[in-house]
Each structure stands twice: as structure tokens, then as C-alpha cells.
Amino acid sequence: MPTPRIATLLALMFVVPVSFARDAPDPSDPKAVSDEERARVVIDALTDPDAYVRLNNGLLPSQGAAMYQLLMLGDSATATLLEVLDCELPAARRAALRLLGVLGLKDALESIEAVMKAEHDPYTRGVALSAMLGLAPEYTAEVVFASLDSRSRDFVGRCSILAKMGDTRVIPHLRPLLEGEVYTRRTAAELLATFGDAEAATVLLEAYRSLGVDTEQDRRARESAFRALVGSGDERAIPLIVALFDGSSRHPEEGDSPVRAPKDAYRYGSAIVPPMLEAITPGDVVNVGSIAQFLRDLHWGQRPEGPPNTAPSPDHVDDYARALMDPRYAIEPYRSYNVDSRLRSTLAEAVASLGEEGKERLRRAVHTATAHREALKALASYSDEATAHELGSLATDVSYPYREPAIAQFADMAWLHEDAAEPYWLTLLADETIDAAPACIRHISLGRPAKTGALLARLLQSDDPAIRERARGAHSRYVDAAPADWQEGLRIRVATDRQAYGYDEDITLTVEFINAGERPMQMNTTVFDRPLYGLDAFNLELVTPDGDVRAYPADSGHGSHGVAPTEGQPRTLQPGDVVSTQRNLRTRCRRPGTYRAQVSRGHLPGSSGWRYASPRPAPLLTSNVAEFRLDAPSRAFVDDLVARLHPGLLTNDSHKSMRGICGTLGALRDPRAIDALRALALVPLHPFAVRNMQAISGHAQKALAEFHTTDLVPMWIELLDRPHANAASQLGELGDRRAIVPLRMRAFRFPLAGAYDMEAVAALSQLGDNDAIHAVRRDILTKIDPKDEATWFRAVEVFSLNLPGEQTMDLLSHERPGVRAAAVYIATREGYVDVLASAASDLDARIRRRAVDGLAARSGVRDDDPAEPALRADALRRSLVDVNHGIRRTAAIGLAQAGDDSGEPVLREDLHARDHALRVRARWALMAIGRLH
């Protein structure tokens, strides 16, 4: 198309130019454009041959604008697209067919079917068939089946459609193809394998063995045959799956990367366990680690789709036990994180899930040199009194060579039976041949036994000063009932060394940690002794000259540089003791004006961390406020920075300094820097002689985002198609309606694929155009299947953007479960407890499960509203009577983590479950109840 025609088309597409004649309609107003004009825009854009020549970045702006106009046409879009079907250009016809399917225009079904039957181009026929499948799959299946009576070049493709839909009527049409040429024979076998056809499995097995791995084409064909064979469920696929792990079929390019079996491999369940155990290769780290992960995933994995978990089978108890106790798999020196240890842990947990037979094998394994640690831990999971006696006997048996791990596991479960455990602890504490003090203190901290004082009395008489110190601390916490507020008497004081600083001078903030109380504070202040992390123990808050509050939570890395040497290394602060550290705030303060700095200890509101409020987290301990002024830089300082931005001065190492230069100019907001920053932001990324030009351009764009002026609107529009430019968000914030048309083009950047730029959609909403939100929601609803949870996540991004007056809570009233699931995901991410509590009563168990998972999750946004802890607890208590046992279990664990014993009956039931994982989870949840009461 000649350039003048392109310009004319774009002008027509936008209806009027942006010159804003006084009486001209506003192109940003959807009502200002007639349906006839919209239809003409669509037809001209879709029938333009040049529109199908993709740009380097894959964008088709004219088609993006056409997509917007189509959505605005509503029901009239069908007639417009049907008109395009008469175009001689095959690409235009295919585009119209795709859009009819993408938009879900079911009234076009008859016309699409006519095109499919009359079209000579097999590619276009396939597109028409895909559109029909999207609009009416059952009807299309009948049409396809009827067409199988006549052979055509796309016969196999039509059979494939029916096979993927699970239509068994296609089987007789596929069987003759097994006698065809190699490719057709293999394709037919892969399709028949979905129905579990044994003859097809034989063909696939032959193909797999005959294909080599020398060429990419052969490797792909071999992989396709393998996956189809595994998916068929034929047990002849098991040796091939095992071969992935034993290294015999591992391609050299895979190196030492872990082996991942196809998801259908888990459908073989227990049948795959014996050969997988036989495939363990001593000394092969990849093999051992991959098999350990496969077995764990098989028994306890979390798969959103695919076969369910398979419980360990009693038929394989000896196989598991034999592999567990096989000394050949051990790697020296022993480390708990080694792959061989992970394998033994997995095997021990499988054995521990096999009742008394498994328990008997574990009793043997605790006496082996290589498996005793894993066996002791698995044995402790039974948690009954008889097991407590067994572990206690092993721990106190001076002839048992592995007493230390036995004592550690005894401590983890003995609190459940404190009366039975007490004699063993007294014996251990009196035994001078082993140090049981740390384990005993752990036992006390876990279970708070009634006779804690008697146990600690033994430790207070120890000859070891370290043990006596720990015992005194435990006695203070658990016997003397020390004040709950450990911060009582603690003070934090901050100060700067000066009141005013030159722009490029260091700003030194001194933080003092003071014991202003009357008793010693047994606290670990080691963080002050580590030069790189001293201030990371605190939250830092800065109030900028603009009034913005910048919060740097503890452990966020804000104290990682510039910390001065500290004063001493106290472990216990005596009354009046002070420990201090320093931080250079210069890199945090780049805008001239008055700053206020404050330091606090504890969790900042809204920061990540434990969300439970039972017991309530200690309140923030805040320091005084240190105020200081940062003077403006000189004119020469700014001019020097601006001069360094010239594109002609850039080198391959410029990206290292440009971040700081651009950041400083953005913070200063000096108008003199705008032109230089704009030139740098618009520098073409390719071709350009300097490395990392995209990063340099990005630094300039980030600096320009600090200048809130509509003079930059044309630049941001030009940057819309630049990767990572964040231009759409800037246009939304600036509020200039000149950006509406370009944003519409950007929002529908891949119209034929149904993909959207949600940043552009959000910007349009900020500018008052919510039609884009309605459009993408309409499209996404055609793509999420109420029965397929794997498709629900697509709705999250779309429904995260609310319409005016809409709240996340409103989404719970939507008829589609995928939308309600998106609301639960958003609420979990943002910490909307009220939304999760409401969703926990949904009629769909899948929604309730997600909501209760969110309510019971231990980490995330904290309960900042005083009403949220009670709201969360009430919802979890209601879930304790849910018909779904998994939901009841999750609710009970969530309540237990908050110290609420309402779900204790559920946990007590799981404490004696057959499955190892359920027992362990229940034990730790019950422990939380005891610790928090």
C-alpha cells in the first residue's frame, strides 16, 4: 500500500485528527463515531495487504485499532466480518475467521461452515474449522465426523480434532492409517493412543525404538511418540520412563539437569515403583535426586492437573525398606541436604505410610549406619506413646551408636506424652556421656510440660556456663512468667551528625539500641557486630520533602552498605547499656529539602511476614524522629550531569553510571534535563553501537516519569511499543486524552491471538474509557472453562482491574467459578480478609478450598485492621464443618497456627492417620496450639 493511503487509513481509523477543530467530534469519545465509520475502519484495516507484514516487535497497530472498533460494534461486528470473508486476500479471510471465533460471534456459525466447505485453501479451511470449534464444539464434531466419508488432504487433521475431543467414532477411520506411510502411521498411532489402543501402542513403541537422536526432527518425533505412548497407559511405557532416570536415554545436551518425567507418567501409580527403585544408580547425583523427586511427586505431589497422587502400596513395603537400608546409595560425607539423604527421607516417609508393617521396617532401619537419621525421623511421626517409649529407650541406651539423632527426634514428639517422657529426660540429664541439654530445652519450648521446673533445675546445676545461661533464659520464659512484652525498657534513639548537608555529602544516621529498663535484656545483638548488615535489623522510614513516606522493612537490604564499625559485641544488655550502628543515607536522599528519618523494630503494617494476630505481634518500637535538610546542588553540578547524557558520549560501560545520573536528574526534576533525557529515552535500540542501550534508555524513561507534565505525552506515545517502557502507565497518570487512540491500538496489540496489553487497558480506564475492560473481560470469559481449573488463572490479570465503583468482593457474585477463583487469588495476594471469608462459604468446593487456603496461609499481608483477626478466625471455624475433609483439615491447621484449638479434634484424628505427611502436619499444628495458649 502506498504511504499516502496508509496515512489516509489511519486518519479514517481515528475519524478525526488530533488537531481538535472546534466543532469536530472527539475521537476519544466512543459515542462520537458511527457504526458505519467503525465498520469501514475494520474492513480497510483487515483487507490491507501491508497489515499482514509483521513489524520487528510483532505489533500490528492498524489491526489493533480495528479490534477495538470491532468490540465497540457489538452485535454489528458479525456483519462487518462476514463482509471481509468476500475479500480475495486469503490472509484477510483467515483474519476475519479468527476474529469471529475470538469474539464468540455464534450467529456467524452457518457462514463459517459454508466457507469451510467451499474454501479450496486447506490452511483457510483449518482456520474456519478452529473458529467453529470455539463457537460450537459439539455441532462442529458432527460436521467433522460427517466429512470423514470423503478423503481430503486435511483428513488426518479432522481425525485429530475428533480424537482430541475424545470422540470414539473416529477410531474405525484411524485404524486403516496404521498401514500407511511412516508419518501418517505414527500420527494415527498417537491419536489412537489417547483411547488406550494396544495396537497403536505397539506402533509407537516401534517408532520410538527406530527413531534416532542425531537430528532435531528425529528427536522431536521420538519425544512425541514417547509422550503419546506414556499417555496411552500401556505398561510397556514404564521401562521407557525408567530409562529417562537411569541415564541410558539421557541426551548429552541435558548435562546434569534433573530429569522430569511427563505428567502422564504418574498415571501408572504403584506399578512404576519397583522398576524405579531398581534404576537407582549409586554415585549418580542426577539419577538419585531425580528419582527421589519423582517418588515424592508420585505420592505427595501437588499437581493442578493430571493423575491424582498414589499412596504407597503395602505390596512394596519390602522394596522401599530394602532401598532405604541399602548402604550403596550413601554419599560421604553425610549431609542432610545431599540427594542421597533426600532419597532416603522419601523412602522412609513411604515406609512410614504403610502402618505396622512399615513401622517394623523402620525399627530395623534405625540400627543401620546410613539410614538411621531418616528412619528415626519417620518413626517419630507415629506420635503414639509406644513410639515415645521406643525412642526414649534408644536415646538412653548407652550401647546405641546413634543416640544424638535419637534424642533430637525424641524431643520433637515427646511433648505429646510428657508423663511418659519425663523419666527418660531425667536419665538423659544425669548421663554425663552425652549432652542432652539442648534437646531438653527444645522439648520444653515445644510442649511447655507441667514439670518444666524440675527439668530446668537439673540444667541450672550444670558445670557448663553456656548450658546454665540457656537454662536461666528458659526458666525466665517458662517458669518465672516473665513479662510478655520483651521490649519493655528497650529504647531506640536516632540522630544525624549535622542539621544540613550539601547535595553530594554523606548523611550519617546513628542508631542506638538502649536498655532503659531495670533488668538485663537477654537478646542477641549480633547484627550490630556485622559491618554489612547492622541496620538491617530495623525498619527505616524516610519522609521526603514531598511528604511521601518511604518504608524500608527490616532485612530488605537497606543497611547493606556504609555501616560504620560498632561498639562491642554484647549478648545481654545490662541496664543502661547501649549498642549502636551507623548508616549513610546519601543514596536514599536525592531530592533537595527537609527529610525526617525514623527507625523502628517489628513488622511494618502491610509488610510481608506472619499474618496471624494470636498472639498479637509486639507493637512497633519506634525511635525519635531525626530531621535534616539537603541543600540543592549548584547549577554547574546539574549542567555537568546533563552534558554526560549526550548519546555521542555513550560507551559500552555507560550503563553502569547512567542509572545514578538519570536517577539524580529525575529526583531533582530540573526542567533543563528534560530535553537530554528525552533524547536518550528515544535513542533507537537497534542498530546502536553501545551495549545495554535498552537499559540506558530505560533509566532515562524512569527519570522522565518524575516530570509530571503533559509536554511529554508525545514522547510517551512514541514509546508505547518500546519494551519495558512503562509508557502506558505514564499516559494514564498524566490524564491527557490525546493518548486514548494510541492506547487503544496498544491495548489490542495481538488481536488475532486474543492477547491484550493490560497496562494500556488500565491507562484507558484512568482516562475514562472503560470499554476496553469490558472487551477483554468478554473475551476472557470465552476462554475459561468452568470444568477446567487450569484455565481459571487467565481471569486473574483481567479481573484485577476493577470497573468504576467495583470491588473485588463484587466478583464473588459472578456466575462463573473461574471469575470467583480469580477474586480469591486477588484477595489472597492483596490480603483482603473479608473477601476470603465470604468466599469460604461459596457453593463450589473448589472456591472454598482456595479461600480457606488463603485464610490459613501463614505468610502474606498482615491483619492490619483490628477486625480482621476475628473475621479470619470465624471463617475458619465455619469451615471446620465443611463436607470436604481437606478443607476441614486446612482450616484446623490455620486455626492452630493462630493458637485456636477449635480444630483440635480434626488434628487429633490426623495425628494417627496412615499417611506420614498427615501425621507430621497434625503434630506441628497441635504443637502450635500448646505454644500459643
Phi, psi and omega in degrees: 000132178298154181303316179303323181292324177299315180297319180296318180297316179295321178296318178294323181299322181268001175071311175221153176288175183272018179287344176056060170301153191300318184258006182281147178291150180281118182295341180277354179264113183303328183285348183279354184245131181279161178297326179296318179294320178297315180299320180294321176301314182296312183296315181296322182290318184282337180263006179277116181302325182291342181290346182258012172262106187291145174282171181301325182268008174077014183263144175237082189299320182294322177289329175298317177295322179297321178300318179299314182296325176299314181296325179288337178289335180065233183294338181285351182296329182300310182299322180295314181290327177296328176294324179293333180297342178273359181290146179285342183282115181302321180298324179292318179297318179295321178298318179295319179297316179299317182293325176299321177286317181299319183277354178067037183275085187292339179289354178263005187301316182297319180292321179295320179297321178297319178297317182299322183281331184264340186291136179269334182282117182298327179297314180293323176299319179296321178296318179297319179295320177298320178296319178296319179299322179291330183272318184210082186298319183292316178296318180297323178300320178293319179297316181295317181297319179295330182281351182288346179292337179246127181283142175213176183295334180259026180300315181296321178298321179291321175298323179299320180299313181293321180296318180292337176274357180077022182276109184290347180294343182278347185302311179299333179281336181274329185302316179299335181290343178293347178259006184275196180291171193303310185295314180297319180300315181291319180296315179297321179296320179297323179288317179294332180297333179295341178261007180074028183288124184291320180296321178296322179297323178297317179297317181294321179296318178296318180296318181298318182286333183273334182283141179265188180233018184284327181245157179297323180297316179294321180297318180294317179296320179296317179296320179296317178296320180298313182294322178294320179295317178297318180292341180288339183084003179289129185292348175291349178280342184300313178300329179289323177295315180298325181297336176298327187269330184277359175091350184291334180245014181283128181283142181304329182293340181287338177058225183260018180289145181299149179277135177239119179281151175298152185299331180290348179296334182286348181290342180282349173055226185293339182297335184271350186294307182303311179295330179291321178293325179291339183276357180297127183249111180304133177087346179270102186298317180297315181298309184296314181294321181291319178293321177301316180292321179298313180296321178295317179294324180298318186268323188226014184292159176251105182242119178295337178214165181101183184298149178288170179295152178246121179291146176306138184268137176301336180294342185249016183300321179288326178296314178298313184295321180297316179292324180298318185267004180288115184288347183291338185275355183285142178244127180265144352284157182292132173218140185294339181263002177295155181295328180292326177292321178295322178296312180296323178298317179297316180294319180296321179292325176295316178298321181289352177262014185241032172065213184294327178296318177294321180298321179296321178293324179293326177299328177283321185293333182293349179259007179266151184289330186261336188245006187295323182296310182293323180292319178298318180295317179293322179296322181294341182292342180293328168064010178270171185293325179298320178293323177300318178294321179298312181293322178297321179294319177296319182294326183267355181279110184293342179272350180282124188283351186238051186291323184299309176295330177294318178296319181298316179288327175299319180296327183289335183238351185292337182296341177288340183224065190295326179294317179290330184278335187304313180300324179294320179294319179297321178294317181294319181291336178273351182275115182278355182274353182212146180266099180261001185300311180302318180293323179294317178296324176296317177303318180293317182292330180282315189249348183048057183298155183296330182259038179302320182301319181294321179291318181290333179300323177296318183289329180291343179264006182294152176280347182272118181300324181295319179293318179298320180297315179294322179294320178297319178297317179294321179297320179296321183282319191254343182246311183283352180055058179299158181306140183295330182273099182291345183273001181300125181091349180277138179227148175238132180231134179236152178199148172259156183282347178214166179268334182221147183227143170293159190300325185252021180266155176292141178246104187265119177253123178260130179244125179246135180252111193240134170268098181263010181268193183253000181230155178297149177250114179274091183225150178269110180254026182302331183302332179287341184268359181257108190306332185270346189230019186304311186275353180293349177284352184239161168271139177244129177237130178240130172260117185279169177302335178279354183091358177288142178256119178255119182252132177240095184298160177304145179066018178273355179095006183290345180253024188279353183221149170075024180271131182281163176303147184259171184260099174075181181223061182289145173254335176231124179272116174282160178308128180090349180291149181226137171232140188222163175210169182227154181219135176270115184268008188301319183289344179268348186238099182239354180256125181300146179138192183266131179246154172232128182243138178216144180243145179218163178235131185126183182273127175291144176303133178085353180276162180290155181152185179298130187267347187288151183245016178233103357286156179301139176299151178301141180297156179301131173263110187254154178269180169289174180257128176258124182249137178209163183242138175250119182285153178290149179285166178285162178299321180297324179298314180293316181300324179294318178295317180297319181297329182285353180274352185301127182305331181290345181264358184289143176232179180294341180257006185294333183298338181289324183264338186294331179299313180291319181296310180295321178298320179294315180294325176293320179293324180287332181054040180278121182303337180296340183271350188299311184298318181293319179294321180295318178298322180289322180294329184265003179301130179301137181284327181221136350276145176210140189284346187264137176290156175057035180295328179296320178294319180296314178299321179296322177297320179294320179295319179297322178293319180294335178296342178282345181265103183272077181225139180288352175297339182269359182303313178302323179294315181296325176296318179295332182271002184302323182268006179276127180302137174062023183280340181060026184291322182300317180298320180295319179295324177294319181290326182288336174072021180268122186287354173297339184275352188297310182297311176300325179293324176297318178298320181288322185301325182249058189286332177237069189297323184287340177264354181070025180260147186230153174264102186289336175295320178292321177298318178296320179295320177299321178297320177298330181271007175093005180254100183261004180296328180295322178297313178301321183295311183290328176294318179300319181291317184292332179292337177279350186252347179260130183263122180303334182267346185247102182295337181295339181270351187290330185297339179299334183281345187298307183297320183291315184273358172291340180265109185276149170283162179305129179080358182267142176240161179301326178302327182295332182292338180291347178270358182290145182287338182274126178297331179296325178288319178295322176296323177297321178298320179294318179298314180298317181296322178295318181293320185266350179081033179276090184295323181297323179292316179296320180297320178291319181293337179294349178253013181298151180289336181271121182298331180293325178286317179300318181299315179295319182294316180293324174302318179292320179292327184269352182298139186276339183237154180142204179291135186283163174283088183274329178283133181302335182275346187291320179302316179293321179297317178296313182296319180298317180295319179292323178295321177297328181285349179293343179251016178297148180291339180271120183294326178298321178292318178299318181295315180297319179296319180296318179294318178299317178294320181298320179297337177266006179083013182262124184267016181299328182265014184301321178301321178295318181291321178298325178294318180289336182300336180243024178291164179286325184283133181300315184297320179295319181296316182295316180298319180294321181296314181291327177292318177296324177298321180297323178298314181295323183287327187265354178281000000 
